[in-house]
Each structure stands twice: as C-alpha cells, then as structure tokens.
Amino acid sequence: ATLKAERRRLSALLATIPYLLPVPSEANFVLCHVQGRDAQHVKRALEQQGILVRHYKKPGLDNCIRISVGRPEQTDRLVEALRSL
C-alpha cells in the first residue's frame, strides 16, 4: 500500500476506536485526541505490547498521541491493541 492509502486506512480504523478522535493528516503520522482516558496511560499500555507511539505534553496537545503510518500488518496490530485497552 502507498503511504497515502495506508494513512487513510489507519485514520478510518482509528476513528472506530471510541476513545480516539483522529485529526485529518497529510503527513506520515496521524494525531489523535484521546477522550475520556489518559493519553500517557494509552502510550504506556501500547509500549507494554511493543508498540511505540508519541505522547505530547504541550498545551493544546496534552492528551494526544501521534501514531506513525506503518505497514498494513503494523496498522492491524496497533488497532487490535487499541481495541483491547
């Protein structure tokens, strides 16, 4: 899959996670607002499963995670992990 196609797929799948609100993106990552949960906790829980995302502590982004666009199998693993949290 191309980067653009996989980014679209990643964004669409992230939008199905009840506590995530993905922001439209033209970059190689998708920024998600985490709602009703602590983004730092989500980051740590994913790390325990070997999945790395970035957590922001800046004003306006303080409860957001940044997810890089990867290969389709990485997207599938990420979404499965997010659904299990």
N, CA, C and O of each residue as an XYZ file, in Angstrom:
340
protein
N       0.841     -1.197      0.000
C       0.000      0.000      0.000
C       0.879      1.250      0.000
O       1.971      1.253      0.567
N       0.400      2.280     -0.625
C       1.142      3.529     -0.601
C       0.943      4.199      0.754
O       0.022      3.862      1.499
N       1.818      5.149      1.059
C       1.706      5.888      2.320
C       0.330      6.546      2.430
O      -0.318      6.467      3.474
N      -0.110      7.189      1.358
C      -1.409      7.880      1.403
C      -2.550      6.903      1.659
O      -3.442      7.175      2.462
N      -2.515      5.766      0.973
C      -3.582      4.771      1.141
C      -3.571      4.210      2.556
O      -4.626      4.040      3.166
N      -2.386      3.922      3.080
C      -2.310      3.354      4.427
C      -2.677      4.393      5.482
O      -3.261      4.049      6.510
N      -2.340      5.666      5.241
C      -2.743      6.726      6.174
C      -4.264      6.841      6.216
O      -4.846      6.988      7.291
N      -4.907      6.775      5.059
C      -6.380      6.822      5.011
C      -6.973      5.640      5.774
O      -7.923      5.800      6.539
N      -6.407      4.457      5.560
C      -6.903      3.256      6.245
C      -6.688      3.363      7.749
O      -7.582      3.043      8.532
N      -5.485      3.821      8.157
C      -5.177      3.998      9.577
C      -6.164      4.978     10.213
O      -6.731      4.689     11.267
N      -6.370      6.121      9.586
C      -7.299      7.131     10.124
C      -8.709      6.570     10.259
O      -9.378      6.795     11.267
N      -9.156      5.844      9.248
C     -10.504      5.267      9.284
C     -10.628      4.251     10.415
O     -11.640      4.225     11.116
N      -9.609      3.415     10.597
C      -9.648      2.425     11.673
C      -9.570      3.091     13.042
O     -10.270      2.684     13.969
N      -8.725      4.110     13.177
C      -8.614      4.816     14.457
C      -9.939      5.473     14.829
O     -10.285      5.554     16.007
N     -10.676      5.937     13.832
C     -11.969      6.581     14.083
C     -12.992      5.596     14.649
O     -14.008      6.016     15.203
N     -12.740      4.297     14.518
C     -13.656      3.290     15.070
C     -13.362      2.991     16.536
O     -14.128      2.278     17.185
N     -12.265      3.525     17.065
C     -11.913      3.330     18.471
C     -12.660      4.409     19.260
O     -12.408      5.595     19.050
N     -13.570      4.029     20.162
C     -14.437      5.013     20.827
C     -13.711      6.151     21.544
O     -14.247      7.257     21.619
N     -12.524      5.916     22.066
C     -11.838      6.947     22.844
C     -10.814      7.746     22.038
O     -10.076      8.551     22.607
N     -10.759      7.535     20.723
C      -9.816      8.278     19.886
C     -10.547      9.165     18.889
O     -11.573      8.782     18.327
N     -10.002     10.351     18.683
C     -10.516     11.271     17.674
C      -9.339     11.667     16.779
O      -8.596     12.591     17.108
N      -9.164     10.961     15.633
C      -8.047     11.293     14.752
C      -8.259     12.626     14.037
O      -9.374     12.975     13.651
N      -7.167     13.356     13.874
C      -7.170     14.641     13.182
C      -6.783     14.378     11.725
O      -5.826     13.644     11.479
N      -7.494     14.954     10.753
C      -7.101     14.763      9.350
C      -5.623     15.107      9.148
O      -5.115     16.074      9.716
N      -4.945     14.301      8.330
C      -3.498     14.445      8.188
C      -3.055     14.293      6.742
O      -3.644     13.537      5.969
N      -2.015     15.020      6.398
C      -1.328     14.862      5.116
C       0.118     14.446      5.367
O       0.923     14.403      4.437
N       0.446     14.140      6.616
C       1.817     13.790      6.997
C       1.965     12.268      7.062
O       1.064     11.526      6.669
N       3.114     11.819      7.566
C       3.365     10.380      7.692
C       2.940      9.866      9.067
O       3.408      8.823      9.524
N       2.055     10.607      9.713
C       1.527     10.209     11.017
C       0.096     10.720     11.148
O      -0.362     11.560     10.374
N      -0.594     10.184     12.154
C      -1.948     10.650     12.476
C      -1.945     11.060     13.940
O      -1.544     10.285     14.808
N      -2.388     12.268     14.209
C      -2.521     12.770     15.573
C      -3.927     12.430     16.059
O      -4.909     12.653     15.350
N      -4.016     11.892     17.269
C      -5.318     11.533     17.836
C      -5.511     12.196     19.185
O      -4.637     12.136     20.050
N      -6.666     12.830     19.358
C      -7.070     13.296     20.677
C      -7.610     12.079     21.419
O      -8.429     11.331     20.884
N      -7.151     11.886     22.643
C      -7.626     10.784     23.473
C      -8.720     11.352     24.373
O      -8.492     12.312     25.108
N      -9.909     10.753     24.309
C     -11.063     11.267     25.044
C     -11.471     10.305     26.155
O     -11.666      9.113     25.913
N     -11.599     10.823     27.365
C     -12.067     10.013     28.477
C     -11.032      9.059     29.042
O     -11.349      8.228     29.893
N      -9.818      9.171     28.580
C      -8.700      8.354     29.073
C      -7.455      9.223     29.095
O      -7.407     10.280     28.467
N      -6.466      8.772     29.815
C      -5.196      9.482     29.874
C      -4.301      9.010     28.732
O      -3.992      7.823     28.632
N      -3.885      9.937     27.874
C      -3.052      9.587     26.723
C      -1.739      8.936     27.150
O      -1.250      8.024     26.483
N      -1.172      9.399     28.255
C       0.080      8.809     28.746
C      -0.143      7.340     29.114
O       0.723      6.502     28.862
N      -1.287      7.025     29.703
C      -1.609      5.633     30.044
C      -1.750      4.787     28.773
O      -1.267      3.656     28.722
N      -2.404      5.331     27.761
C      -2.556      4.615     26.487
C      -1.182      4.343     25.892
O      -0.912      3.235     25.427
N      -0.315      5.347     25.904
C       1.051      5.185     25.384
C       1.777      4.065     26.120
O       2.383      3.199     25.489
N       1.719      4.078     27.442
C       2.418      3.052     28.237
C       1.848      1.662     27.993
O       2.596      0.691     27.887
N       0.528      1.565     27.903
C      -0.105      0.268     27.659
C       0.314     -0.295     26.298
O       0.531     -1.499     26.162
N       0.425      0.571     25.299
C       0.882      0.124     23.982
C       2.348     -0.293     24.034
O       2.735     -1.288     23.420
N       3.165      0.466     24.767
C       4.587      0.120     24.912
C       4.749     -1.276     25.490
O       5.641     -2.019     25.080
N       3.898     -1.635     26.436
C       3.971     -2.967     27.047
C       3.698     -4.062     26.027
O       4.054     -5.221     26.241
N       3.069     -3.695     24.926
C       2.801     -4.656     23.851
C       3.792     -4.486     22.697
O       3.618     -5.073     21.629
N       4.827     -3.682     22.920
C       5.858     -3.488     21.904
C       5.481     -2.521     20.802
O       6.081     -2.537     19.727
N       4.486     -1.674     21.060
C       4.025     -0.699     20.071
C       4.366      0.694     20.581
O       3.972      1.073     21.684
N       5.097      1.451     19.774
C       5.538      2.775     20.195
C       4.720      3.863     19.512
O       4.583      3.882     18.289
N       4.182      4.762     20.318
C       3.510      5.965     19.833
C       4.091      7.134     20.623
O       4.759      6.935     21.638
N       3.838      8.323     20.165
C       4.366      9.502     20.855
C       3.235     10.201     21.609
O       2.124     10.346     21.101
N       3.543     10.623     22.820
C       2.591     11.372     23.643
C       3.086     12.806     23.728
O       4.275     13.044     23.937
N       2.177     13.763     23.568
C       2.545     15.175     23.656
C       2.144     15.751     25.002
O       1.096     15.411     25.550
N       2.991     16.630     25.528
C       2.701     17.301     26.800
C       2.544     18.810     26.611
O       2.523     19.563     27.585
N       2.437     19.242     25.375
C       2.346     20.673     25.085
C       0.900     21.152     25.219
O      -0.031     20.384     24.977
N       0.704     22.421     25.605
C      -0.655     22.968     25.707
C      -1.431     22.767     24.397
O      -0.915     23.032     23.312
N      -2.647     22.307     24.515
C      -3.471     22.044     23.346
C      -3.302     20.638     22.795
O      -4.178     20.122     22.101
N      -2.169     20.024     23.109
C      -1.899     18.659     22.648
C      -1.668     17.733     23.831
O      -1.173     16.618     23.662
N      -2.026     18.190     25.031
C      -1.638     17.480     26.250
C      -2.316     16.129     26.436
O      -1.865     15.347     27.273
N      -3.354     15.826     25.713
C      -3.942     14.490     25.818
C      -4.071     13.878     24.422
O      -5.109     13.331     24.048
N      -2.968     13.994     23.665
C      -2.918     13.478     22.300
C      -1.798     12.457     22.159
O      -0.799     12.499     22.876
N      -1.992     11.541     21.217
C      -0.913     10.648     20.824
C      -0.711     10.794     19.319
O      -1.643     11.083     18.569
N       0.530     10.586     18.906
C       0.889     10.650     17.496
C       1.257      9.241     17.059
O       2.099      8.590     17.678
N       0.634      8.782     16.009
C       0.836      7.425     15.514
C       1.400      7.500     14.101
O       0.767      8.041     13.195
N       2.592      6.953     13.926
C       3.217      6.936     12.603
C       2.515      5.932     11.701
O       2.053      4.883     12.150
N       2.445      6.275     10.425
C       1.888      5.358      9.435
C       2.942      4.291      9.162
O       4.093      4.605      8.858
N       2.541      3.042      9.273
C       3.466      1.935      9.032
C       2.937      1.026      7.942
O       2.145      1.437      7.094
N       3.386     -0.205      7.979
C       2.913     -1.213      7.034
C       1.523     -1.695      7.464
O       1.162     -1.568      8.634
N       0.749     -2.243      6.535
C      -0.609     -2.693      6.875
C      -0.655     -3.645      8.066
O      -1.557     -3.540      8.897
N       0.290     -4.564      8.167
C       0.278     -5.504      9.289
C       0.552     -4.793     10.616
O       0.066     -5.223     11.662
N       1.329     -3.706     10.575
C       1.567     -2.914     11.789
C       0.297     -2.171     12.194
O      -0.030     -2.087     13.378
N      -0.410     -1.638     11.213
C      -1.681     -0.959     11.486
C      -2.662     -1.929     12.130
O      -3.325     -1.591     13.111
N      -2.754     -3.131     11.578
C      -3.680     -4.129     12.123
C      -3.335     -4.461     13.571
O      -4.225     -4.555     14.415
N      -2.045     -4.638     13.862
C      -1.606     -4.966     15.222
C      -1.918     -3.815     16.183
O      -2.378     -4.041     17.302
N      -1.666     -2.584     15.738
C      -1.949     -1.404     16.552
C      -3.436     -1.321     16.892
O      -3.802     -1.142     18.053
N      -4.283     -1.450     15.890
C      -5.724     -1.319     16.101
C      -6.229     -2.421     17.030
O      -7.076     -2.168     17.887
N      -5.721     -3.627     16.866
C      -6.092     -4.724     17.763
C      -5.700     -4.387     19.204
O      -6.472     -4.622     20.134
N      -4.502     -3.840     19.382
C      -4.037     -3.468     20.726
C      -4.896     -2.348     21.307
O      -5.273     -2.408     22.478
N      -5.210     -1.337     20.515
C      -6.034     -0.224     20.994
C      -7.423     -0.704     21.406
O      -7.983     -0.222     22.390
N      -7.972     -1.643     20.662
C      -9.305     -2.163     20.995
C      -9.289     -2.964     22.288
O     -10.307     -3.067     22.972
N      -8.132     -3.532     22.625
C      -8.039     -4.359     23.836
C      -7.841     -3.532     25.105
O      -7.939     -4.066     26.209
N      -7.563     -2.234     24.959
C      -7.298     -1.395     26.137
C      -8.597     -0.974     26.816
O      -8.566     -0.265     27.822
